[in-house]
Amino acid sequence: MEFLGLYNYWIVVVLMMAGFYTVIAFDNLVKKIVGLTIFQTSVFILYISMGKISGGTAPILTGEPEVFSNPLPHVLILTAIVVGISTTALGLALIVRIREAYGTIEEDEIQDLDDRQ
């Protein structure tokens, strides 16, 4: 049962595969954006999990030997979250424009409409 000790990595794998499946399996563009967001969240969890050390403290020097957790992955993920929200908003805005232009957000219907023109 040692493999269950790293449950956060199992969560990463499950979320990553769920997001990947959602992007591949569905033709609805909103569902694809949701799948990409789930995939992106799994990457965030992976980086945060790698940055934390059991028993580690904040890297504040006290003069005593201690084990420190690296704060850099957490800071980078804060930036990645902001970028992820921005790209998700942009993707949803593009889907609104596609809906106005084509009257649908289903990928196969949009390709059929393009093939006819």
DSSP file (Angstrom, degrees, kcal/mol; ACC not computed):
  #  RESIDUE AA STRUCTURE BP1 BP2  ACC     N-H-->O    O-->H-N    N-H-->O    O-->H-N    TCO  KAPPA ALPHA  PHI   PSI    X-CA   Y-CA   Z-CA
    1    1 A M    >         0   0    0      0, 0.0     3,-1.1     0, 0.0     4,-0.3   0.000 360.0 360.0 360.0  13.8    0.0    0.0    0.0
    2    2 A E  G >   +     0   0    0      1,-0.2     3,-1.6     2,-0.2     4,-0.3   0.808 360.0  66.6 -66.9 -28.8    3.0    2.3   -0.3
    3    3 A F  G >  S+     0   0    0      1,-0.3     3,-0.6     2,-0.2    -1,-0.2   0.706  92.6  61.4 -67.9 -18.6    1.8    3.6   -3.7
    4    4 A L  G X  S+     0   0    0     -3,-1.1     3,-0.7     1,-0.2    -1,-0.3   0.598  83.6  80.6 -81.2 -10.3   -1.1    5.3   -2.0
    5    5 A G  G <  S+     0   0    0     -3,-1.6     2,-0.4     1,-0.3     3,-0.2   0.756  89.0  53.8 -67.2 -24.0    1.2    7.4    0.1
    6    6 A L  G X>  +     0   0    0     -3,-0.6     4,-1.2    -4,-0.3     3,-1.1  -0.401  68.0 150.4-104.6  54.5    1.7    9.8   -2.8
    7    7 A Y  H <>  +     0   0    0     -3,-0.7     4,-2.3    -2,-0.4    -1,-0.2   0.794  63.4  64.3 -61.6 -30.1   -2.0   10.4   -3.3
    8    8 A N  H 3> S+     0   0    0     -3,-0.2     4,-1.8     1,-0.2    -1,-0.3   0.856 101.6  50.6 -64.7 -31.9   -1.5   13.9   -4.6
    9    9 A Y  H <> S+     0   0    0     -3,-1.1     4,-2.2     2,-0.2    -1,-0.2   0.847 108.1  52.6 -72.5 -32.6    0.3   12.5   -7.6
   10   10 A W  H  X S+     0   0    0     -4,-1.2     4,-2.5     2,-0.2    -2,-0.2   0.894 108.0  51.6 -65.7 -39.0   -2.5   10.0   -8.2
   11   11 A I  H  X S+     0   0    0     -4,-2.3     4,-2.7     2,-0.2     5,-0.3   0.906 108.1  52.3 -62.8 -40.6   -4.9   13.0   -8.2
   12   12 A V  H  X S+     0   0    0     -4,-1.8     4,-2.6     1,-0.2    -2,-0.2   0.934 110.5  47.2 -59.3 -46.9   -2.7   14.7  -10.7
   13   13 A V  H  X S+     0   0    0     -4,-2.2     4,-2.5     2,-0.2     5,-0.2   0.916 113.2  47.9 -64.0 -43.6   -2.8   11.7  -13.0
   14   14 A V  H  X S+     0   0    0     -4,-2.5     4,-2.3     2,-0.2    -2,-0.2   0.935 115.0  44.9 -64.5 -45.9   -6.6   11.3  -12.7
   15   15 A L  H  X S+     0   0    0     -4,-2.7     4,-2.6     2,-0.2     5,-0.2   0.900 113.0  51.7 -64.1 -39.6   -7.2   15.0  -13.4
   16   16 A M  H  X S+     0   0    0     -4,-2.6     4,-2.5    -5,-0.3    -2,-0.2   0.927 112.9  43.8 -64.2 -44.7   -4.8   15.1  -16.3
   17   17 A M  H  X S+     0   0    0     -4,-2.5     4,-2.6     2,-0.2    -1,-0.2   0.867 112.8  52.5 -69.6 -35.4   -6.4   12.1  -18.0
   18   18 A A  H  X S+     0   0    0     -4,-2.3     4,-2.1    -5,-0.2    -2,-0.2   0.925 112.8  44.7 -65.4 -43.3   -9.9   13.5  -17.3
   19   19 A G  H  X S+     0   0    0     -4,-2.6     4,-2.0     2,-0.2    -2,-0.2   0.915 114.1  49.0 -65.6 -42.8   -9.0   16.8  -18.9
   20   20 A F  H  X S+     0   0    0     -4,-2.5     4,-2.0    -5,-0.2    -2,-0.2   0.911 111.6  49.5 -63.1 -42.7   -7.2   15.1  -21.8
   21   21 A Y  H  X S+     0   0    0     -4,-2.6     4,-3.2     1,-0.2     5,-0.3   0.902 109.2  52.7 -62.5 -41.0  -10.2   12.8  -22.4
   22   22 A T  H  X S+     0   0    0     -4,-2.1     4,-1.3     1,-0.2    -1,-0.2   0.894 109.3  48.8 -63.7 -39.6  -12.6   15.8  -22.3
   23   23 A V  H  < S+     0   0    0     -4,-2.0    -1,-0.2     1,-0.2    -2,-0.2   0.897 120.1  37.0 -66.2 -39.8  -10.6   17.7  -25.0
   24   24 A I  H  < S+     0   0    0     -4,-2.0    -2,-0.2    -5,-0.2    -1,-0.2   0.881 117.3  47.2 -81.2 -39.2  -10.4   14.7  -27.3
   25   25 A A  H  < S+     0   0    0     -4,-3.2     2,-0.3    -5,-0.2    -3,-0.2   0.776 100.8  65.4 -81.5 -27.6  -13.9   13.1  -26.8
   26   26 A F     <  -     0   0    0     -4,-1.3    80,-0.0    -5,-0.3     0, 0.0  -0.731  53.5-161.8-106.1 147.3  -16.2   16.1  -27.1
   27   27 A D        +     0   0    0     -2,-0.3    80,-2.6    80,-0.0     2,-0.3   0.573  63.4 104.8 -95.8 -13.3  -17.0   18.3  -30.1
   28   28 A N  B  >  -A  106   0A   0     78,-0.2     4,-1.7     1,-0.1    78,-0.2  -0.550  66.0-145.6 -72.0 127.7  -18.5   21.1  -28.0
   29   29 A L  H  > S+     0   0    0     76,-2.3     4,-1.9    -2,-0.3    -1,-0.1   0.836  97.4  54.1 -67.2 -33.6  -16.0   24.0  -27.8
   30   30 A V  H  > S+     0   0    0      2,-0.2     4,-2.3     1,-0.2    -1,-0.2   0.909 107.8  50.8 -66.3 -40.6  -17.0   25.0  -24.3
   31   31 A K  H  > S+     0   0    0      1,-0.2     4,-2.4     2,-0.2    -2,-0.2   0.865 107.8  53.7 -64.2 -34.8  -16.4   21.4  -23.1
   32   32 A K  H  X S+     0   0    0     -4,-1.7     4,-2.3     2,-0.2    -1,-0.2   0.903 108.1  49.3 -65.1 -40.6  -13.0   21.5  -24.7
   33   33 A I  H  X S+     0   0    0     -4,-1.9     4,-2.1     2,-0.2    -2,-0.2   0.906 110.8  50.3 -64.4 -41.5  -12.2   24.7  -22.8
   34   34 A V  H  X S+     0   0    0     -4,-2.3     4,-2.2     2,-0.2    -2,-0.2   0.912 110.0  50.9 -62.9 -41.7  -13.3   23.1  -19.5
   35   35 A G  H  X S+     0   0    0     -4,-2.4     4,-2.4     1,-0.2    -2,-0.2   0.900 109.5  49.9 -62.1 -41.5  -11.1   20.0  -20.3
   36   36 A L  H  X S+     0   0    0     -4,-2.3     4,-2.4     1,-0.2    -1,-0.2   0.875 109.9  51.5 -64.3 -36.7   -8.1   22.3  -20.9
   37   37 A T  H  X S+     0   0    0     -4,-2.1     4,-2.2     2,-0.2    -2,-0.2   0.893 109.9  48.7 -67.6 -39.7   -8.8   24.0  -17.6
   38   38 A I  H  X S+     0   0    0     -4,-2.2     4,-1.8     2,-0.2    -2,-0.2   0.920 112.3  48.9 -64.6 -43.4   -8.9   20.7  -15.8
   39   39 A F  H  X S+     0   0    0     -4,-2.4     4,-1.5     1,-0.2    -2,-0.2   0.919 111.1  50.3 -60.3 -44.3   -5.7   19.6  -17.4
   40   40 A Q  H  X S+     0   0    0     -4,-2.4     4,-1.9     1,-0.2    -1,-0.2   0.880 107.1  54.2 -63.4 -39.6   -4.1   22.9  -16.5
   41   41 A T  H  X S+     0   0    0     -4,-2.2     4,-2.3     1,-0.2    -1,-0.2   0.872 104.5  55.0 -63.3 -37.0   -5.2   22.5  -12.9
   42   42 A S  H  X S+     0   0    0     -4,-1.8     4,-2.1     1,-0.2    -1,-0.2   0.878 106.5  51.0 -65.3 -35.9   -3.5   19.1  -12.7
   43   43 A V  H  X S+     0   0    0     -4,-1.5     4,-2.3     2,-0.2    -1,-0.2   0.897 108.4  52.4 -67.0 -39.2   -0.3   20.7  -13.8
   44   44 A F  H  X S+     0   0    0     -4,-1.9     4,-2.4     1,-0.2     5,-0.2   0.938 109.8  48.2 -59.6 -46.6   -0.6   23.3  -11.1
   45   45 A I  H  X S+     0   0    0     -4,-2.3     4,-2.4     1,-0.2    -1,-0.2   0.886 109.5  54.1 -62.6 -38.8   -1.1   20.6   -8.4
   46   46 A L  H  X S+     0   0    0     -4,-2.1     4,-2.0     2,-0.2    -1,-0.2   0.945 111.0  43.9 -60.8 -48.9    1.9   18.7   -9.8
   47   47 A Y  H  X S+     0   0    0     -4,-2.3     4,-1.4     1,-0.2    -2,-0.2   0.891 114.0  49.8 -66.5 -39.0    4.2   21.7   -9.4
   48   48 A I  H  X S+     0   0    0     -4,-2.4     4,-0.7    -5,-0.2    -1,-0.2   0.898 110.3  51.7 -65.8 -38.7    2.9   22.7   -6.0
   49   49 A S  H >< S+     0   0    0     -4,-2.4     3,-0.5     1,-0.2    -2,-0.2   0.874 109.1  49.9 -65.0 -37.3    3.4   19.1   -4.8
   50   50 A M  H 3< S+     0   0    0     -4,-2.0    -1,-0.2     1,-0.2    -2,-0.2   0.790 107.0  55.9 -72.3 -25.9    7.0   19.0   -6.0
   51   51 A G  H 3< S+     0   0    0     -4,-1.4    19,-0.8    -5,-0.2     2,-0.4   0.643  91.9  84.0 -81.8 -14.0    7.7   22.3   -4.3
   52   52 A K    <<  -     0   0    0     -4,-0.7     2,-0.4    -3,-0.5    17,-0.1  -0.763  59.0-165.3 -96.6 133.8    6.6   21.1   -0.8
   53   53 A I    >   -     0   0    0     -2,-0.4     3,-2.2     4,-0.1     2,-0.2  -0.955  30.6-109.2-114.8 134.0    9.0   19.1    1.4
   54   54 A S  T 3  S+     0   0    0     -2,-0.4     3,-0.1     1,-0.3    13,-0.0  -0.420 106.1   9.0 -61.9 127.5    7.7   17.3    4.5
   55   55 A G  T 3  S+     0   0    0      1,-0.3    12,-0.3    -2,-0.2    -1,-0.3   0.451  98.7 139.4  81.2  -0.1    8.9   19.1    7.6
   56   56 A G    <   -     0   0    0     -3,-2.2    -1,-0.3    12,-0.1    12,-0.3  -0.466  34.9-159.2 -78.9 149.4   10.2   22.0    5.5
   57   57 A T  B     -b   68   0B   0     10,-2.3    12,-2.6    -2,-0.1    -4,-0.1  -0.638  35.5 -71.2-117.1 177.1    9.7   25.5    6.7
   58   58 A A        -     0   0    0     -2,-0.2     2,-2.8    10,-0.2    -1,-0.1  -0.443  57.2-103.5 -66.6 144.2    9.7   28.9    5.0
   59   59 A P  S    S+     0   0    0      0, 0.0     2,-0.5     0, 0.0    -1,-0.1  -0.349  71.3 138.6 -75.1  69.4   13.2   29.9    3.9
   60   60 A I        -     0   0    0     -2,-2.8     2,-0.4     0, 0.0    -3,-0.0  -0.969  53.6-127.2-112.8 120.8   13.8   32.4    6.7
   61   61 A L        +     0   0    0     -2,-0.5    -3,-0.0     1,-0.2     0, 0.0  -0.521  37.0 163.8 -73.8 124.1   17.3   32.2    8.1
   62   62 A T        -     0   0    0      2,-0.4    -1,-0.2    -2,-0.4     0, 0.0   0.416  58.4-107.3-116.0  -4.4   17.3   31.8   11.9
   63   63 A G  S    S+     0   0    0      1,-0.3    -2,-0.1     3,-0.0     0, 0.0   0.283  90.8 101.6  93.3 -10.7   20.9   30.6   12.4
   64   64 A E  S    S-     0   0    0      1,-0.0    -2,-0.4     0, 0.0    -1,-0.3  -0.813  84.8-100.2-104.6 147.1   19.8   27.1   13.2
   65   65 A P        +     0   0    0      0, 0.0     2,-0.3     0, 0.0    -1,-0.0  -0.506  56.5 160.4 -68.6 127.0   20.0   24.2   10.6
   66   66 A E        -     0   0    0     -2,-0.3     2,-0.5    -9,-0.0   -10,-0.1  -0.911  43.3-110.2-140.2 165.7   16.6   23.6    9.2
   67   67 A V        -     0   0    0    -12,-0.3   -10,-2.3    -2,-0.3     2,-0.3  -0.895  37.7-156.0 -99.4 127.4   15.0   22.0    6.1
   68   68 A F  B     -b   57   0B   0     -2,-0.5     2,-0.4   -12,-0.3   -10,-0.2  -0.797  11.1-135.4-107.6 145.9   13.5   24.6    3.8
   69   69 A S        -     0   0    0    -12,-2.6   -17,-0.1    -2,-0.3   -18,-0.1  -0.783  32.1-113.5 -90.6 142.5   10.7   24.3    1.2
   70   70 A N        -     0   0    0    -19,-0.8     4,-0.4    -2,-0.4   -12,-0.0  -0.659  25.3-167.2 -78.6 119.8   11.4   25.9   -2.1
   71   71 A P     >  +     0   0    0      0, 0.0     4,-2.0     0, 0.0     3,-0.2   0.634  69.6  85.6 -81.8 -12.1    9.0   28.8   -2.6
   72   72 A L  H  > S+     0   0    0      1,-0.2     4,-2.6     2,-0.2     5,-0.2   0.899  85.9  50.6 -60.8 -45.2    9.8   29.3   -6.3
   73   73 A P  H  > S+     0   0    0      0, 0.0     4,-2.0     0, 0.0    -1,-0.2   0.891 110.9  50.8 -60.5 -35.7    7.3   26.7   -7.7
   74   74 A H  H  > S+     0   0    0     -4,-0.4     4,-1.7     2,-0.2    -2,-0.2   0.902 111.2  47.3 -68.0 -39.4    4.5   28.3   -5.6
   75   75 A V  H  X S+     0   0    0     -4,-2.0     4,-1.6     1,-0.2    -1,-0.2   0.909 112.0  50.1 -67.0 -41.9    5.3   31.8   -6.9
   76   76 A L  H  X S+     0   0    0     -4,-2.6     4,-2.3     1,-0.2    -2,-0.2   0.870 108.0  53.6 -64.9 -35.7    5.5   30.5  -10.5
   77   77 A I  H  X S+     0   0    0     -4,-2.0     4,-2.5    -5,-0.2    -1,-0.2   0.862 102.6  57.7 -69.3 -34.5    2.1   28.8  -10.1
   78   78 A L  H  X S+     0   0    0     -4,-1.7     4,-1.6     1,-0.2    -1,-0.2   0.927 110.3  44.2 -58.8 -42.5    0.5   32.0   -8.9
   79   79 A T  H  X S+     0   0    0     -4,-1.6     4,-2.2     1,-0.2    -2,-0.2   0.901 112.1  52.5 -66.3 -40.9    1.6   33.6  -12.2
   80   80 A A  H  X S+     0   0    0     -4,-2.3     4,-2.7     1,-0.2    -2,-0.2   0.844 105.4  55.4 -65.3 -33.5    0.5   30.6  -14.2
   81   81 A I  H  X S+     0   0    0     -4,-2.5     4,-2.4     2,-0.2    -1,-0.2   0.925 108.4  47.8 -64.7 -43.5   -3.0   30.8  -12.5
   82   82 A V  H  X S+     0   0    0     -4,-1.6     4,-2.0     2,-0.2    -2,-0.2   0.926 114.1  46.4 -62.9 -44.6   -3.4   34.4  -13.7
   83   83 A V  H  X S+     0   0    0     -4,-2.2     4,-2.6     1,-0.2     5,-0.2   0.898 111.6  52.7 -64.2 -39.8   -2.3   33.5  -17.2
   84   84 A G  H  X S+     0   0    0     -4,-2.7     4,-2.1     1,-0.2    -2,-0.2   0.897 108.8  48.5 -63.5 -41.0   -4.6   30.5  -17.2
   85   85 A I  H  X S+     0   0    0     -4,-2.4     4,-2.4     2,-0.2    -1,-0.2   0.904 112.2  50.2 -65.0 -40.2   -7.6   32.5  -16.2
   86   86 A S  H  X S+     0   0    0     -4,-2.0     4,-2.4     2,-0.2    -2,-0.2   0.925 111.8  46.1 -64.8 -44.8   -6.8   35.0  -18.9
   87   87 A T  H  X S+     0   0    0     -4,-2.6     4,-2.5     2,-0.2    -1,-0.2   0.860 111.7  52.3 -69.0 -33.6   -6.4   32.4  -21.6
   88   88 A T  H  X S+     0   0    0     -4,-2.1     4,-2.4    -5,-0.2    -1,-0.2   0.924 110.4  48.1 -65.2 -43.3   -9.7   30.7  -20.5
   89   89 A A  H  X S+     0   0    0     -4,-2.4     4,-2.2     2,-0.2    -2,-0.2   0.906 112.4  49.1 -62.9 -41.3  -11.5   34.1  -20.7
   90   90 A L  H  X S+     0   0    0     -4,-2.4     4,-2.4     2,-0.2    -2,-0.2   0.916 110.7  50.6 -63.9 -43.0  -10.0   34.7  -24.2
   91   91 A G  H  X S+     0   0    0     -4,-2.5     4,-1.9     1,-0.2    -2,-0.2   0.906 111.1  47.9 -61.3 -42.3  -11.0   31.2  -25.3
   92   92 A L  H  X S+     0   0    0     -4,-2.4     4,-1.9     2,-0.2    -1,-0.2   0.875 110.2  52.5 -67.2 -36.2  -14.6   31.7  -24.1
   93   93 A A  H  X S+     0   0    0     -4,-2.2     4,-2.0     2,-0.2    -2,-0.2   0.902 109.2  50.0 -64.7 -39.9  -14.7   35.1  -25.8
   94   94 A L  H  X S+     0   0    0     -4,-2.4     4,-2.5     1,-0.2    -2,-0.2   0.873 107.6  53.9 -64.8 -36.3  -13.6   33.5  -29.0
   95   95 A I  H  X S+     0   0    0     -4,-1.9     4,-2.4     2,-0.2    -1,-0.2   0.890 106.2  52.5 -65.2 -38.0  -16.3   30.8  -28.6
   96   96 A V  H  X S+     0   0    0     -4,-1.9     4,-2.0     2,-0.2    -2,-0.2   0.927 111.1  46.9 -61.4 -44.1  -18.9   33.6  -28.3
   97   97 A R  H  X S+     0   0    0     -4,-2.0     4,-2.1     2,-0.2    -2,-0.2   0.890 111.2  51.1 -65.6 -38.8  -17.7   35.1  -31.5
   98   98 A I  H  X>S+     0   0    0     -4,-2.5     4,-3.0     2,-0.2     5,-0.5   0.901 108.9  52.1 -63.3 -40.4  -17.7   31.7  -33.3
   99   99 A R  H  X5S+     0   0    0     -4,-2.4     4,-1.9     1,-0.2    -2,-0.2   0.894 110.3  48.5 -63.1 -40.2  -21.3   31.2  -32.1
  100  100 A E  H  <5S+     0   0    0     -4,-2.0    -1,-0.2     1,-0.2    -2,-0.2   0.890 117.4  41.5 -66.3 -38.1  -22.3   34.6  -33.5
  101  101 A A  H  <5S+     0   0    0     -4,-2.1    -2,-0.2    -5,-0.1    -1,-0.2   0.892 131.4  20.6 -78.2 -40.5  -20.6   33.8  -36.9
  102  102 A Y  H  <5S-     0   0    0     -4,-3.0    -3,-0.2     2,-0.3    -2,-0.2   0.648  91.7-127.2-106.9 -19.0  -21.6   30.2  -37.3
  103  103 A G  S  <<S+     0   0    0     -4,-1.9     2,-0.3    -5,-0.5    -4,-0.2   0.577  82.8  65.6  81.3   8.4  -24.7   29.7  -35.1
  104  104 A T        -     0   0    0     -6,-0.4    -2,-0.3     2,-0.0    -1,-0.2  -0.980  60.1-153.3-153.9 161.0  -23.2   26.7  -33.4
  105  105 A I        +     0   0    0     -2,-0.3   -76,-2.3    -3,-0.1     2,-0.5   0.140  62.1 114.8-122.7  16.8  -20.3   25.7  -31.1
  106  106 A E  B  >  -A   28   0A   0    -78,-0.2     4,-2.0     1,-0.1   -78,-0.2  -0.785  61.5-143.9 -88.5 126.9  -20.1   22.1  -32.2
  107  107 A E  H  > S+     0   0    0    -80,-2.6     4,-2.1    -2,-0.5     5,-0.2   0.881  96.4  49.7 -61.3 -42.8  -16.7   21.5  -33.9
  108  108 A D  H  > S+     0   0    0      1,-0.2     4,-2.0     2,-0.2    -1,-0.2   0.872 110.7  50.4 -68.2 -34.9  -18.0   19.1  -36.6
  109  109 A E  H  > S+     0   0    0      2,-0.2     4,-2.2     1,-0.2    -1,-0.2   0.883 109.5  51.2 -68.2 -37.3  -20.9   21.4  -37.6
  110  110 A I  H  X S+     0   0    0     -4,-2.0     4,-2.1     2,-0.2    -2,-0.2   0.899 110.2  49.2 -66.0 -40.4  -18.5   24.3  -37.9
  111  111 A Q  H  X S+     0   0    0     -4,-2.1     4,-2.2     2,-0.2    -2,-0.2   0.881 110.0  51.7 -66.2 -37.3  -16.2   22.2  -40.2
  112  112 A D  H  X S+     0   0    0     -4,-2.0     4,-1.5     2,-0.2    -2,-0.2   0.907 109.7  49.4 -63.6 -41.8  -19.2   21.2  -42.3
  113  113 A L  H  X S+     0   0    0     -4,-2.2     4,-0.9     1,-0.2    -2,-0.2   0.879 111.9  48.6 -65.2 -37.9  -20.2   24.8  -42.7
  114  114 A D  H  < S+     0   0    0     -4,-2.1     3,-0.4     1,-0.2    -1,-0.2   0.874 108.3  54.1 -68.7 -36.7  -16.6   25.8  -43.7
  115  115 A D  H  < S+     0   0    0     -4,-2.2    -1,-0.2     1,-0.2    -2,-0.2   0.832 104.9  54.9 -67.1 -31.2  -16.4   22.9  -46.2
  116  116 A R  H  <        0   0    0     -4,-1.5    -1,-0.2     1,-0.2    -2,-0.2   0.779 360.0 360.0 -71.4 -26.4  -19.6   24.1  -47.9
  117  117 A Q     <        0   0    0     -4,-0.9    -1,-0.2    -3,-0.4    -2,-0.2   0.471 360.0 360.0 -84.4 360.0  -18.2   27.6  -48.5
